[in-house]
Amino acid sequence: EINLEYDAEKVMEADYFIMALDADGNPMISGLGSTDNLPVSYHNVSEITIYAFDYCEYMDEIKGYQPTKEKSYRELYDERAAFSETVKFE
């Protein structure tokens, strides 16, 4: 697992939702739906990108998105995220 540590209280106060994509652009969500403890099995974790979305926008418009040939998760997330940061693991 990769454990994300952030001030959850500040994130909730600001109405943000945190998501992460692996190096291949696949969402990293635990079996319990948590985005705090990211699974590494079946993911390319040479780098991960962490995204912060407006909570309501994510829940109403982004959650459940299925990628198409025209737009991947990464393209959608890059367009819609309020913030993103890529972390490379060497």
TORKOL-4160 file (C-alpha; in steps of 0.2 Angstrom, whole numbers, padded with zeros to 4 digits, m for minus):
90
<pt num="1" X="0000" Y="0000" Z="0000"/>
<pt num="2" X="0004" Y="0018" Z="m0002"/>
<pt num="3" X="m0003" Y="0028" Z="0012"/>
<pt num="4" X="m0007" Y="0046" Z="0008"/>
<pt num="5" X="m0005" Y="0058" Z="0023"/>
<pt num="6" X="m0014" Y="0075" Z="0022"/>
<pt num="7" X="m0024" Y="0086" Z="0033"/>
<pt num="8" X="m0041" Y="0077" Z="0031"/>
<pt num="9" X="m0050" Y="0090" Z="0041"/>
<pt num="10" X="m0044" Y="0104" Z="0030"/>
<pt num="11" X="m0048" Y="0094" Z="0014"/>
<pt num="12" X="m0066" Y="0092" Z="0021"/>
<pt num="13" X="m0068" Y="0110" Z="0026"/>
<pt num="14" X="m0063" Y="0115" Z="0009"/>
<pt num="15" X="m0075" Y="0103" Z="0001"/>
<pt num="16" X="m0061" Y="0093" Z="m0009"/>
<pt num="17" X="m0061" Y="0075" Z="m0014"/>
<pt num="18" X="m0044" Y="0066" Z="m0016"/>
<pt num="19" X="m0040" Y="0054" Z="m0030"/>
<pt num="20" X="m0025" Y="0046" Z="m0037"/>
<pt num="21" X="m0020" Y="0038" Z="m0054"/>
<pt num="22" X="m0005" Y="0026" Z="m0056"/>
<pt num="23" X="0008" Y="0029" Z="m0070"/>
<pt num="24" X="m0003" Y="0020" Z="m0083"/>
<pt num="25" X="m0018" Y="0032" Z="m0079"/>
<pt num="26" X="m0028" Y="0019" Z="m0069"/>
<pt num="27" X="m0037" Y="0025" Z="m0053"/>
<pt num="28" X="m0030" Y="0019" Z="m0037"/>
<pt num="29" X="m0044" Y="0014" Z="m0025"/>
<pt num="30" X="m0044" Y="0002" Z="m0011"/>
<pt num="31" X="m0057" Y="m0012" Z="m0010"/>
<pt num="32" X="m0066" Y="m0002" Z="0003"/>
<pt num="33" X="m0067" Y="0014" Z="m0008"/>
<pt num="34" X="m0053" Y="0023" Z="0002"/>
<pt num="35" X="m0041" Y="0034" Z="m0007"/>
<pt num="36" X="m0030" Y="0036" Z="0009"/>
<pt num="37" X="m0022" Y="0019" Z="0007"/>
<pt num="38" X="m0019" Y="0016" Z="m0011"/>
<pt num="39" X="m0016" Y="m0002" Z="m0017"/>
<pt num="40" X="0000" Y="m0006" Z="m0026"/>
<pt num="41" X="m0005" Y="m0023" Z="m0033"/>
<pt num="42" X="m0009" Y="m0023" Z="m0051"/>
<pt num="43" X="m0004" Y="m0005" Z="m0053"/>
<pt num="44" X="0012" Y="0003" Z="m0061"/>
<pt num="45" X="0018" Y="0013" Z="m0046"/>
<pt num="46" X="0034" Y="0020" Z="m0054"/>
<pt num="47" X="0024" Y="0037" Z="m0051"/>
<pt num="48" X="0007" Y="0042" Z="m0045"/>
<pt num="49" X="m0003" Y="0058" Z="m0048"/>
<pt num="50" X="m0013" Y="0064" Z="m0034"/>
<pt num="51" X="m0028" Y="0075" Z="m0038"/>
<pt num="52" X="m0039" Y="0086" Z="m0028"/>
<pt num="53" X="m0057" Y="0090" Z="m0035"/>
<pt num="54" X="m0071" Y="0100" Z="m0029"/>
<pt num="55" X="m0081" Y="0088" Z="m0019"/>
<pt num="56" X="m0098" Y="0091" Z="m0027"/>
<pt num="57" X="m0091" Y="0092" Z="m0044"/>
<pt num="58" X="m0082" Y="0075" Z="m0042"/>
<pt num="59" X="m0098" Y="0067" Z="m0035"/>
<pt num="60" X="m0110" Y="0074" Z="m0047"/>
<pt num="61" X="m0100" Y="0074" Z="m0063"/>
<pt num="62" X="m0084" Y="0064" Z="m0062"/>
<pt num="63" X="m0087" Y="0049" Z="m0051"/>
<pt num="64" X="m0092" Y="0034" Z="m0061"/>
<pt num="65" X="m0083" Y="0041" Z="m0077"/>
<pt num="66" X="m0079" Y="0027" Z="m0089"/>
<pt num="67" X="m0064" Y="0032" Z="m0101"/>
<pt num="68" X="m0066" Y="0032" Z="m0120"/>
<pt num="69" X="m0054" Y="0032" Z="m0134"/>
<pt num="70" X="m0057" Y="0051" Z="m0135"/>
<pt num="71" X="m0054" Y="0055" Z="m0116"/>
<pt num="72" X="m0044" Y="0045" Z="m0103"/>
<pt num="73" X="m0045" Y="0046" Z="m0084"/>
<pt num="74" X="m0029" Y="0057" Z="m0085"/>
<pt num="75" X="m0036" Y="0069" Z="m0098"/>
<pt num="76" X="m0052" Y="0071" Z="m0088"/>
<pt num="77" X="m0044" Y="0073" Z="m0072"/>
<pt num="78" X="m0031" Y="0085" Z="m0079"/>
<pt num="79" X="m0045" Y="0096" Z="m0085"/>
<pt num="80" X="m0056" Y="0096" Z="m0070"/>
<pt num="81" X="m0045" Y="0095" Z="m0055"/>
<pt num="82" X="m0042" Y="0110" Z="m0044"/>
<pt num="83" X="m0024" Y="0104" Z="m0040"/>
<pt num="84" X="m0013" Y="0089" Z="m0045"/>
<pt num="85" X="0004" Y="0083" Z="m0040"/>
<pt num="86" X="0015" Y="0069" Z="m0048"/>
<pt num="87" X="0026" Y="0059" Z="m0036"/>
<pt num="88" X="0039" Y="0048" Z="m0044"/>
<pt num="89" X="0046" Y="0033" Z="m0035"/>
<pt num="90" X="0064" Y="0028" Z="m0040"/>
